[in-house]
Amino acid sequence: MTLRLLIILLLSLGLISCAQRPSSELLAQFKQPSSYLVADPSSNNYQDVQRLRDFQPERTGVLVLSDGLGAFAARIALIDKASQSIDAQYYMLKGDLTGDIFLARLLKAAHRGVRVRLLIDDINTASMDDKLKALAMQPNIELRVFNPFYQRGFRGGNMLGDFGRLNKRMHNKSLTIDGLATVVGGRNIGDEYFAATEEVNFSDFDALAIGPVVEKVSQAFDLYWNSEQSYPIEALNSKDVDSHAEFLKLEQQLYQNDVKSFIQAHQRYAQLLTDKRMADFLYWCDGDVLVDHPVKGTDYPQDVSHNLAKLLTHAEQSILLSSPYFVPGEAGTDALVALADKGIDISVLTNSLAATDVAAVHAGYKKYRKRLVEGNVFLYELKPNAKQKQRLAFFGKSASRASLHSKVFVIDEETLFVGSFNWDPRSISLNTEMGLVLTCPDLSKEIAHKVKMNLPYKSYQLSLDSNNDLLWTEAYRDKPASIYDSEPQASIWRRFQSWIVGLLPIESQL
């Protein structure tokens, strides 16, 4: 009997893993090519943005979104302001409070006649099929998932049978309204990215941009939206869906949680494009977009990793890197050490073992630490209790643990990259990525100055002792520094996880 059950289980897994791609006829029924809408010159939004752009008509205006609640409020304010179109592309859109508020506001925009196109990577959409299909059933909303699991029920079997395809994900993140304003950066849509959870809050960074770069972000969105890897949710979910019940769940989220701080923050951003004072907070930059082709590995001139590598090798004075998942590999480590040997000041900020949310990535990173420190690369690891300036929380108190999530490169305090790219094998070879490259000395200098000023107090600096073993130094503003000879604040269980994963030959997947 046991053998028979095992055979049945294996056969079932085999059938699930061989789930078929939706037919061409079914895809054609729900998928029509479309392009971004050019802004209407007669619209109020166009006029408001033009008034801001009059200061620097040929350049890109950038507003920094550094605190989590403000970054969420700005997104919702833009969605509420949209009059023509909303194009949103995210690796992760969670079914939590902020995710449901985000979807509810997209639905509200569609009801007032705005065309909404939402593209989500499929890796994190389990259990969301009915909600997503309910949205797609509404007028003015199209919803597609990238590189989907054809078997919507048991995804594990599908992954086993189609690992080569499903292992490659879309990590891009952008939100664009009316072809006039866009938000690009490191944040997904979920509570931990917007200071809306008590468990962990990610320290992150986005850029809200107006000007020439917006059209390039829109073109990048179209490239993915119309690609073969993007599937309408209706072609994947054939079930009858009670849209009324699904939308009722969205409404209930708003009433079941205290969102007072979000409402207050939203009011500050509600007049974002119309407020003349916004011009005082904009940095004017020469901007460009880096984006991978939807088929990763395709020779593409805007490819992220190769273009970033060129920027780094052309550095003349300094490089500041913030990468939550930092696994430079042998080649990357050698390149950074070679740049340091040329006299370039290189500082890298990543997560400590106690702060990271992925112990496996830390296992891949730690094997390169000593070589980097020996090579005069300044290495910093974020403390899990690092306090963020202006941190706000939906629930009235800060999260119990901080974790770095921003992906920012500052070169010579002149050029800035902000986007989705981590310096790790997955971002380089597997996942698609995107981001903005901004030639912007004022903003670059300000970011570099603020980061370096706080690094000693928000992170551990790594060094070597007389025996060439690693040390972690924790500086304080009001007392002598503490020095540790092993991973500070990391539990025995975390250290064991990192050690055991480090024994596995999986670096290419990190």
N, C-alpha and C positions, 0 to 999 in steps of 0.2 A: 504493500500500500504506500509506504514512504517513497519507494522508487517511482511508483506511478505518479504520485503528486509532484515529485521533483521533475519528471519528464514533462508533465503538463505545464508546470511553472516555466521551464526553459522554453518550451514551445510558445507559450504566451508571450514571454519576453522577446522571442524572436519575431513574432508577428508584430508586436508593438514597435520594435526597433526598426522594422521595415515599413513603417507608415508611409503612405504615398503622398507626394506633392499634389496639391489641388490641381484639377485639370485646367488646361488652357482656356477652355470654354467658361469655366466657373470664374477664373481670374478676369477674363475679358468682360464678364457681366458686371463686375464691381470695380474694375480698375481702368480708369481713363487717364491718360497723361494730362498734366496741368502744370502751369507755371505761376511764379509769383506775380502778384498784381502791382502794377506801377502806381505810385501814389497819385491820387487825384489832386491836381493843383488848386481846385476850388474848395477842398475840404478844410475844416478848421485845424485839423492836426497838421496838414501840410503847411498852412500859414504859420502855425505856432513853431514848428521845427525850423522853417525858413527864417523866422525872426532870430532864433538862436544861432543858426548857421551864418547869418549876416556878419557875425564877428570874424569868422574864418571860413569863407565859403568853399574853399578847395580842400579843407582838412577835415579830419574826423574828430568830433567832440566826444570826450570820454568822461563818464561819471563813475567813480569807484563805489562798488557795493561790497563792503567788507564785513559788516555785522549781519548775522543770520536773519534776524527778524526784518531788518530794513531791506535785505535782498529779496525776501519773499513779498513784502508789501509793495516793493517797486514792480515786481512781476505782475501782481494782481492789479495794480494801478494801471499798468500799460494795457493789460487785457481789457479792463473796464473802459479804457480810453479808446480802444480800437474802433474804427468806423468802417473799414473795408475788409481787412484780412488779418488773420493770426496764423503764423507758421511756427509750430513748436516741435522740437526734436530732442529727445532725451534717452539716455541709456536706462535710467530707472525712474519710474513714476509709481510711487508706492500707494497702496490703498489705505493710507492713514489720514490723519486730520488735514495736513497741508496738501496731500495728494487729492483728497476729496474736495477741498476748497478750490484748488486749482481747476479740477474738472468741472465743478459747479459753475465757476466763473466763465469757463470756455462755453459751456452750455448756454449760459445767459447771453453771452456775446452772439452766439449763433441765432438765438431767438430774436435778437434785434437786427438781424440781417447780415452779420459779419461772416465772411467765409473762413472757416476754421479747418486747418490741416494739422493733424497730430500724428507724429511718427515716433514710435517707442521701440526700443530694442526688446526682443521677446524673452530674454533670459530671466526677467523678473516679473512676468505677467501672470504666473500661475494663480489660479482662482479669480482672476479679474476678467475672464472672457465675457461673461454676461454683462458686466458693467460697461466694458468697452464697446460691445456690440450695441447695447442700448443707446450709447452716445452716437455711434455711427448711423443708427437708424433715423436720427433727427435731421431735419433740413439744415443745410449749410455746414454740416460737419462731415469730414472724411477722416477715417482713422486707419492707419496702417501699422503693422508690426514688421520689424526688420529681422530677416533670417529666422523664420519661425520654426517652432516644433510642429511638425505635421500631426503628430499624435498629441492631442490637447489634454488627455487625461493623465496617463503615466509617462511623464517626461523622461524619467531615468532610463527607461528602455530605449526611447528614441535617441537619447544621447549616446548610449552604448553602440547602437547600430549606425549612427551618423556623426561620429565624434569629430571627424575632420572638418565638416561644415559647421556644426553647431558650436564648436570651440572658438569660432571667430565672431566677435561681437561688435556692435556699433556703440562706441563710447562717447559720441558727439553730444554736445549740449548747447542749444540755442533757442531763443524765443524772439520772434520778430513780428512787429505789428505795423500794418499799413505800408510796408516797405520803407518806413521812416526811422524806426528805432529798433535796436536789437540788444539783447542781453546774452553775452557769451562768457563762459568761465568754467569753474570746476563743479558747481552744484548740480546735483540731481534734484528731483522733486520728492521730498520726504522729510519727515519731522526732524531727523538728526542734522539736516543741512540748514535748518532755519530756526534753531534754538527753541524747538517746540517739543522737546522730550526731556525727561529728568535723567535719562540713563547716560547718554553721550551726545555731545555736540561737536560737530566738525568745524574747525577753523578753516574758513574757505575764502574765496575771492572771485568776484565777477566784475565785468566791465559792461556798463550800459553805454551804447555808442549811437551817435547820429552822424550822418554825413556819408561820404563815398563808400565806406567799408560796409554799410548796410546792404547795398546791392550785391556785394560779393558774398555776404552771408546768405542772402536769398538765393543766389545762384547755386551755392553749395547745398542748400536745402533741396532745391529742385533736382539736383544730381542724385540725391538719395531717394527722394520721394518717387521718382520715375524709374528707379533702378529695378532690376529683376529680383533683388533681394527684399524688396518691400511688398508686403502682401496685405490686401484689405482684410480686416478682421472678419467680415461677412463670409469670405471664402474659406475661412478656417473654422468658424463656429457656425454650424448649421442648425443649432437649436433654436426653438422659439423662445424669445426673451420677453419678459414682462418689463418693459421700459419704465412704466409707472412705479413699480416696486423698486427698481434699481435707483431711480431718481429720488425716491422717498428716503432711501438709505443715505444718499448724499446730504439731504436736508437734515437728517437726524444727527449727523456728525457735528453740524454747527451748533445745535442746541445741547448736545451732551458734553461740550467742552467750554471752558472759560477762554474766550478769545478776545478779551478786553485789550490786552497789550497789542495784539495784531490790529485791531480796529484803530487804535491810536496811531500806530505806525503807518497804517494804510492812509489815514487822513493826511499825514505829512507828505505822502507821495502822490496823492490823488490828483493834484494839479501840476504834476511833474513837468509836462511839456508846455503848459501855459504860464507857469510861474517865471517871470523875468529874472528872478534871483537865481534860477538854475544856472544861468550863464556864469555866475560867480564861482560855481563849483565844477565847471567843465575844464578839462585839460584838452588842449588842441594838439593833435598828433597827426603824423603821416602814418596811415594804417594800411594793413593788408591782412588777408585771410590765408592761413595754412589749413589744408584739409586733405585727408587721405581719400583715394578713390574707394567707392563702396566695395569693390573687389580688392581687398588688401593685397599689396604686393605688385599691383599694376603700376607700371612706370607712369608717374603722374607728376607734372611740374610743381604742384602745390603740396606735395607729400610733406607730412609734418616732421618726421624724424630726420630725414636727410637735410631739410632746410634749417632745422634747429641746429644740427651738427655744424653746418656751414657758419651759422651765426656765432656759435661758441668758438670755433677755430679762428675766427677773425677778431676775437676779443683782444684788446690791447692793454687793458688795465685791470678789470675786475669782472667776476662772474658771481652772481648770487642765485642759487637754485633752491626752490621749495618744491619738494616732491614727496608726497606721503608714502608712496611705494617706490623705493629707490633701490634698484638692483642693477648697477652699472655694467656688470659683466667684466670680463678680462679686458676687452677692447676699450670700453668706456672708462674703466679705471686707469688704464695706461694713458688714454687721451687726457684725462683730467690732471694726472701727475705730470705729463709732458707740458701742459699749459702752465701748471704751477712752477715747473722748472724754468720757464721763460720769465718768471717774475710776476705772473698774473695772480692777483688776490682772489682765491676761490673759496667761497663759503657755501656749504650744503646744509639745508635744514630738512630733516625727515622725522619720522616718528620713532620714539623709543619703544622698546618691547612692551613697556607698561601702557603706552598710549595707542599703539597700533590696533586696528580692528582686524588685521589679517596676519596672524602669527607666521604663516607659511612664507609670506613676503619678507618678513624680518629674518627668517632663516636664510633666505637667499642673499639678503643684503649684508648680513654680519660677516660673511667670509671675506668681504672687500674692505672692511673698516680699517684694519691695521695698515694695509698697503696705502690707503688714502691718507691716513694720518702721517705715516712715514714720509709720504710724498708732499707734505706741507699743504694738504687740502684741509681747510678748517671744517670740521664735521660737528654738527649739532643735532641733538635728538630731543624732540618736544617732550616736556614733562606732562604726565597725565592730568595734573591739577593746574595747568597753566591757565590763568584767568585772562579772558578776552575783554578788551576795552568795549564799553557800551553793550555788553552782553545783556540781552533781554530774554525772557522766557515766557511762553504762553501760560505756564502754571505758577509763575511768581517766584521761581528760584532757579538758580543755575543748575546745569547738569552735573552729575557726580564725576564725570570724566571728560577731558578734552582730548581731541584727536585731530591731527593735521590732515587737511584734505585739499589745500590749495596747490595748484600747479602753476607756479610763476617762475619765470627766468628773467633776470635783470642783467644786462650786459653793458659794461662800461658806464653804468648809471646813465644810459642814453636810450637803449633799446629794451623793450619790455615784451615778453610773451605771456599771455594769459589764456588758458584754455583747459582742455581735458587730458592733456598728455602727461603721463607719469614716465619717469626715466626707468623703465623696466622692460623685460623682454616681451611682455604682453602688449604694451603700447607700441613697441617698435615693430613687432612682427605679426601680431594676431588681431588686435582690436583696431578699428578705425578711430581716428582722433581728429580734432579740429581746434583752432584757437586763433587769436588775434596777435599779430606782430605790430607793435606800435613804436615808432621812433618819436620819443617824447621825453626829452631830458628833464623837464620839470617834474613830471610824474615819476619817472624812473628814479631820480634822485630822492624824492620824498619817500618812496617805498623802501629803497635801500637804506635810507637813514633811519626810518622807523623800525625796520626789521633788525638792523644791527644794534640799535640802541636797546632793544628789548631781548635780543637773543640770549645774553648771559643769564637773564632772570626767568625766561620762559622755557629754557632748554638746558640740557646737560652738554657741556663741551667735552669732546673726547681728546685724550692725549695719551702719551706712552710713559711708563715709568722706567726706571733704570734697567729693569729686566726685559724691556720691550713688550710689556703687557699693557693692555688698555686700562685707562682710568677715566671715570666720569666725574666732572667737576660741576657742582651745583652752586652758583653764585647767589648771594643775597644782597639787598641794598643796605641792610642795617646790621650785618654780622658777618664773621668770616665764612668763607666758602666751605662746603662739605665735599669730600672726595670719596668716591666709591670704587671698588675694584671688581664689581660685577654689576649686571643689569639692575639699575636702581628702581625700586618700587614694583618690580615684576615678581609675581607670585611664583612659587615653585612649579605650579601646574603650567604656567605660561612658559617658563624656562624649559620645562620638559617638552612641551609642544614644539617649541622652536628647535630644540636639539634633535628631536626625532624626525621632524620634517627635513631638517638640514642633511640628514643621511640619505634622503631620497633623490634620485636623478630627475628633478622636476623643474629645474631653473627656467627652462624654456617656456614653461606655462605660467610663470609668476608675473 
